Amino acid sequence: MPILFEEADILVVGDVMLDRYVWGQVKRISPEAPVPVVQAQRTTETLGGAGNVAYNLAALNCRVSLIGVCGADPTARSLRDLLTAKKIDDLLLADPARPTTTKTRIMAHKQQILRLDDEQVRPMDAEIIAGIRNAFSTGLERCKAVVLSDYGKGVLAETSFVQEMIQACRSRSIPVLVDPKGMDWQRYRGASGVTPNTAELEMVAGSALETDEAGLIAAAEQTRERYGLEWLLVTRGAKGMCLVRSDTTPLLIPAQAREVFDVSGAGDTVIATLAAALSVGTPLADAARIANQAAGIVVGKLGTQPILASELATALHFNDQRRFFPYSAAKLSDVPAATEKIGQWRAAGERVVFTNGCFDLLHPGHISLLYKARSLGDRLVVGLNTDASIKRLKGSGRPILSEHDRAAMLGALACVDLVVAFDEDTPIELIKALQPDILVKGSDYKPDQVVGKEVVESYGGSVQLVDLVEGYSTTRLTEKVILEYQRRSTRIDAK
């Protein structure tokens, strides 16, 4: 299912938020109350709500414009700076009468301790609605899909205004996708599709759904017909997704995730990926499957983080080859995406370790090296020689396994956080780009033989040599296999 989103142009309208994370450590309980004392160390900020939908689209290399409301406060400045940094067209309206919606999460030891919400929930004033209407009319002239991201903060509260936007899209044959909120779906009537989770569908259906799939499908079909929708995509967590359409049988899509860290923002990823795929002409069923793969990747991340184009491309490649490795997809990356991830890790105070190699025929010696490297820091990035690089270094008979297979096996290891391929003979350029805190090689090297030593030490990093497990090498394993094959062939010929 190869797909490129560079031609996608999406307009996102909805409740925009700033997600703020205060990272710290807990070492004691407060003497004032039985609560943990978090020693704050650093703060990071990212786009939330409809902003996260736009962020996901931008990370997929789509052109994206964002319409919403913020305050006229310092937090709004932070929000707008993030939009600029992510190359999202800023069409926000400033409302001095309300604060910028902010969700502050207190994090310790990779766990959320507390969330603080600064918001004002009420419908928009007429002047703000008029500004949104003008921005929407302008954005509609070039976009290929519209996403209405409703978080119940007020931007999409007025039924007549939401209906006005949906009808404008329908008159131009522009698909309009809705991420819903609450029980009142009258304002979504006539949209192309809606993406509720199971709890949201239960709310609008008015009763708990049956545990069997037939009950879910029946409720989804009735809801789709009631509100004049072309389709309804129900996200079901660990059970995957259910797609009901007017023109064909329901489609049940199994979940791809096997390791769940945080479901924050997964719904944003689903609707963003779905909109991107539909806007470039992908059939609805395929678009839903792609969105399902994207969701399976982001729930393996901590905090609100988008799906990256490189992550999705890798997952789709393995799926096309019927070799999808669910543990690996979020770990395989190109250099720009790796640089962004490492920046997020550093912002959370984590030390990044780097090692590199061919890793052709992964063996216990490799695994020992990788686990020892990981123990020296908080995150391990592995630089992996591409197939072309290995052929130049080791001859036409190598590699034994393709770079995709080698990357997938490395990514399946718990000690590996990121795998980045490089096509040069040495990883020097990759090291310069990623700037790890610690560079690791095996003890068969001397410090002055380690490629990248000078680079890492120039910015205060260090080089560490770790002991190797004796008796393992890919070359010797390959020779052993060849000798055994020759021995058996000779025995067969003798018979």
N, C-alpha and C positions, 0 to 999 in steps of 0.2 A: 504494500500500500504506500508506495513512495509519493510524497506530497510536498509541495513548496507553498509557503504562505506569503511570499514577498508581494504578490499581487493583491492580497486581501486588504481591504480598507473598511474598517469597522467603526461605527459610532456607538459609544456606550453612554447611556443616560441612567442616572440613579443616585443613590445615597453614598457619598464619598466620605471616607474616614482616613484618619492617620492611625496606624498601628504602631504603638511605641513599646519597646521591650527594655526593661531595666534588668540587667544581668548582675547576679551577685552570688554570694555564698551564705549558707546557714551553718553557724557553728554553735549556736546556743538558743535557748528558749527565753523569751522576755520575762523578767521578774514581775512585770506589770499585769500580764495576762498570759494564758497558755497558748501563745502564738510564737512562731519562729521569728527570730531577728535576722533579717536579710541585710548583709553588708553589701551595699550597692557598689559595683565596680565600674560599670559602663552602661551607656544607653544607646540603643539603635532604633531606627525608625524606618517604616516601610508603608506602602500604600495599602489601604484596607477598604472593605466594602466594594462599591463599584470601581474604586481605584485599583483594587486587586484584580478585577476582571480586565481592566485596561492594561495593567502590568503584565498579566499572562499573555495578552495579545501582543504586546510589544516584545516580550521575550520570545515569541514565536515568529518574530520578524514581520509582523503585520504593521500596516499604518493604522493608527488608532487615535481617535479624538474622544475626549471625555467631557461630558456635560454634567454638572452637579452644583452643589452649593457648599461654600465654606464660610467661615467667619471672617472678620477683619482683624485678626489677632496674630501674634507671632507664630502660632501653630499653623496657620494658613500659609505663612511664608515657607515653612518647612515642607508642607504638602506640595506647594507649587514648585519648589526646588527639586523635589523628587520627580515630579512630572517632567520637568525639563531634563533631568539626568536620564530618565528612561525613554526620552524622545516621544512622549505622549503629548498630543496637541491639547493645550490647556484652555478649555472653554468654561471654566468654573465661574459662577456668579458669587460675588462677595455679599453676604448679608450681615451688616454690623449688629443686628439685633440678636444674633445667635452665635454660640461658640463653634469653632470647627470641631466636628465630632471626633473624639479621640478615645481610643481604647489602650490603656496602659496596662501591660502585663508584667508582673513581677516574677522573674525567673531565677531559679536556683537549682544547680545540679541538673540542668536540662529538664526541670519540671516547673510548671506554672503554679505559683504559690497563691497569687491573688490577681484579680483584674479590676481596674478602676475605669469607669466610664464617665467622660465629660461630654454631655450632649444635651440637646433640647429637641424633643420630639413634638412636632406640630406641623400642620400644613404650611406650605409656602405662601407668602404674601403675594398679592396680585402683581406687584412690580417685579418680583423675582420670577414668577411664572411667565410674565411677558418676556423677560430676558432669556429664560430657558427656551421659550417658543422661538425666538429669533435665532438663537444659537442652533437649535435643532433644524430649522429650515435651511440654514446655511450648510450645516454638516450633511444634510440629506442629499445635497446636490451631487456629491461625489462618492458616497459610501456604498458598499455592496451588501451590508448587513447591519442591523441595529440590535443592540442588546439593552434590555431594560432590566437593571439590577436593583431590585426592591429590597431594602433592608428595613423598611418600616419607619424611616426617620422623617418622611414628609415630602420628598421630591416627587414621588409617584403616588401620592395620597388622593389626588383629585381625579375621580373617574372620568369626567368629561375631557380633561387634559390628556390623560393617558390614552383614551379612545381617539382623540384627535391625532396623536402621534402614530397610533397603530393604523388608522385609516390612511394617513399620509404615506406610510410605508406600503400598504396594500395597493394604493393607486399607482405606485411606481414599481410594483412587483419586487420590492425589497423585502427579504425575509426579516421578521422581527421575532426575537427570542426573548423570553421572560424568565427570570429567576424570581419566583413568587415569594410573597410574605403574607401571612394572615389568612383569614377565612373568606374574605371578599375578593373573588376573582372576576367579578363583573367588569372591573376596569381592564382586565386582560382579554376580554372577549374579542375574538377575531384575530388574535396573534397567530403567527405561523406555528409556534410551539412553546411549551412551558416545561421547565425542568425542576419539578419538586422532588424533595426526598420523600421517603415513605411517611414520615410524621406529618409533613406538609400536605400530602395527599389525603391522609386520614382526616386532617383538620377540615379540609374543604369537602371531603366526602361525608363528613358528619358522624362517622363511626369508625371504630377500630377495624382494620382490614383483616380478612381471614389469613391464617398462617399459610395456607396453600397458595400457589401461584395463580390458580383460577380466580380466587377472590380478589387478588391484587389487579389482575388484568381486567376483571369486570368493573372494578371501581375506576380504573384508569380510563377505560373505554367510555363509561358513563360521563366522567368529568370532561373528557375531550369533546364529546358530543354536546354536552350542556353549554359549553362556552365557545363552541364554534371553532375549535382549534384543528389545525391540520394534523398535528401529532403531539404526543405527550411522552417525555422521557423521564421515567422515575428512577432516581438513584437510590440504591438499596444497600449501601455500605458493603459489608463483606459478601453480600449475595449478588453484587454486580448491578446491572441495570435492566429495566424493562421498557421497551419502546413500543408504543401503540400508535397506529396510523390509520387513516381513513380508508386507504386503498389496499391493504394487505394484512396478513396475519401478524399478531404480536411477535416481537423479537426479544428473547431473553439472552442477555449477554453476561457471562460469568465474570466475576471480579478478577483483576490481574494482580492486585497487591498481595504479598505474602508477609510483609513486615510493615506494621503500622506504627509510626511515631506520633503523628499529629494530624487530625483530620481538618484542622483549621484551613479554610480557603479552598477545600477540595471542590465544593460546588461552583466556586468562581472559575476554577480550572476547567471543569466540565463544560460550562456554558461558553467560555472563551474559546476553547478548542473546537467545540461544535460549530460556533459561529464562523470561526476562521475556515474550517473545512467546507462548510456550506457555501461560503462566499466565493470560493474558487471552484465551485461546481462539483464537489464531492457528493455522491449519493447519500441520502440521509442515513441509511443503515451503516454504511462505511464510516460516515462522520461520527456516528454514535460509538462505534467500535474504537475509533481513534481517541475520542474523548474519554472512553473507559480506560484505555491504556495510559493516557495522561494522568487521570485521577490515581491510578495505581502507583504512579511514580511520586506524585507530590505528597501522598499520605506517608511516605517513607522519610519525609523531611521534617525537621523541627521548626515550628513556628509557621507564619504565613509566608510561603515562598511560591514563586510561579513555576510553571513547567517551562523548561528551556528547549529551544528548537533542536539543539544537539541531542538532548535526552530523548525527545520524542522520536527523532529520526533513527536513533539507535534501536529503540524499542520496536519501531515499525519494521526495521531491517530484519531483526531476529524473528519477528512474527511472520514476515513474508517467507522466511526460510524455514518456518515451522520449528524454530529453535529459540523461542523467546525465553530468556532467563530472568524471571521476575525479581530475583535479588540484585541483578546487575544493572538494570536499565538506568537507574538514577545515578549510577556511579561512573558511567562512560561519558566522556566530555571532550569538547574541543578546547582550544586554548582560551578564547574569549570567555566562554562559560566557566571554565576552570578558574580564571582570574577573578571573576565575579564571586564564585563560591568561596574561594580562599579569602577574599575581602570580607565576606560575611563571617567566616570562622574567626578571622583576626579581630573583627569588631566585637565578637563574643569572648575575646581573651584566649583563644585557643592557639596552641603552637603547632605549626605545620611541618611534618617530616616528609622528605622526598627521597625516593630511590628509583632506580631505572634498570631496565634490562630487556632481553628478548622474551624470556619466560616461555620458551618453546618446549613443550612437554613439561608441564608443571609437576614438580617432584618435592619430596619432603625437605630437601635443602632450600628450595625457594620459599616454601611456607615458613620454615624456621626463620629465615632472613626477614621475611615480611612481618612476622609477629614481633620479632625483636626490634625492628625499626619502629613499628607502631607504639611500642612501649616507651619510646623516647619522647613522645609528644602526645598531642590530642587528636591529630588527624594525619592520615598517611595518604600521600599522593604517589602514584606509581607512573613513571614515564615509560611508555612501551614502544619499542622499535616497530615501525610498520613492516609489512612484508617486503617492500622494496628496499628498505634499509638493511634488513637481515640478509637478503640476497647479495647485496654488495659486500657485506661483512663476512658472510659464511659460505657463499657459493650458491649455485643454482638449485641444489637439492634442499635448501632450507628456505623458509620455515616449514616445519612439518604440519603445523596448524596455522590457519589464517589469523590475521590480526583481530578479526571480529571474535573468533573463538577464544583466542588467548585473552582478549580483553574481558570477555564474558566470564571466563573461569577466574580471573583475578578479581573481578567485581563481585563474584559470589562469596569471596572470603570476607569474614566479619572484620578482619583487621584492616582491610583496604577501604578507604573512603572515596577515592577518586582515581580513575584511570585515564591518562591522556596520551594519545599516540603522537610520536614525532617521526618525521621522515628523514631527518639528517643522520649522519653517521654517529654523531654524539649528541647528548641532550643539552649542550651548552646554551642554545637559544631558548629552549624550554625552561631551563633553570633561571635564565635572565628574566623571562616573562612572569614566572610564578613566584620567584623570590622566596623559597622555603626557608624556614628558620633553621632546620637541621637537614643536612645532606648525608645519606647513609649508603655505605658500600660494604661488601664483605671484607673479612680480614685477610683475604688473599691479595688485597691491594695495599700499597703503601700510601700514606696521606698525600704525598706529592704526585701520585698517579691518578688521583680522583678528579675526573673531569668536572669542572664547576667549582672547585675548591676556592679559587681566588675570588670568584663572583660572590659566593655565599659569605665568605669572610669579609668582603668589602663593605657589606651593610650590617655587620655584626652577627651573622649567623655562624654556625659551626659545622664541622665535618666529623662524623662518628663512624668507626669501623666496628662491625659486629662479627662475632665468631660464626663460622659456618659448620654445618653438619658434614662430617667426612663421608666420602664414598659416593656422592651423588653429583652427576653432571649430565646434561642433556646429550652431549656427544657420546659419553660412555653408554648411556641407556639406548641410544640409537644403534650404536655398534653391537650391543648385546642382542637387540631385536633382530638385526640383520644376520648375525651369526647363527642365531637360533633358527631363523627362517631357512638359511642355507643348509644347516644340519638336517632339518626335517625334509627339505627338498631332496637332499642326497639320499636319505633313507628310503623315501618313496620311489626314487629312480632305481635304487638297488633292487627293490621288490619286483 
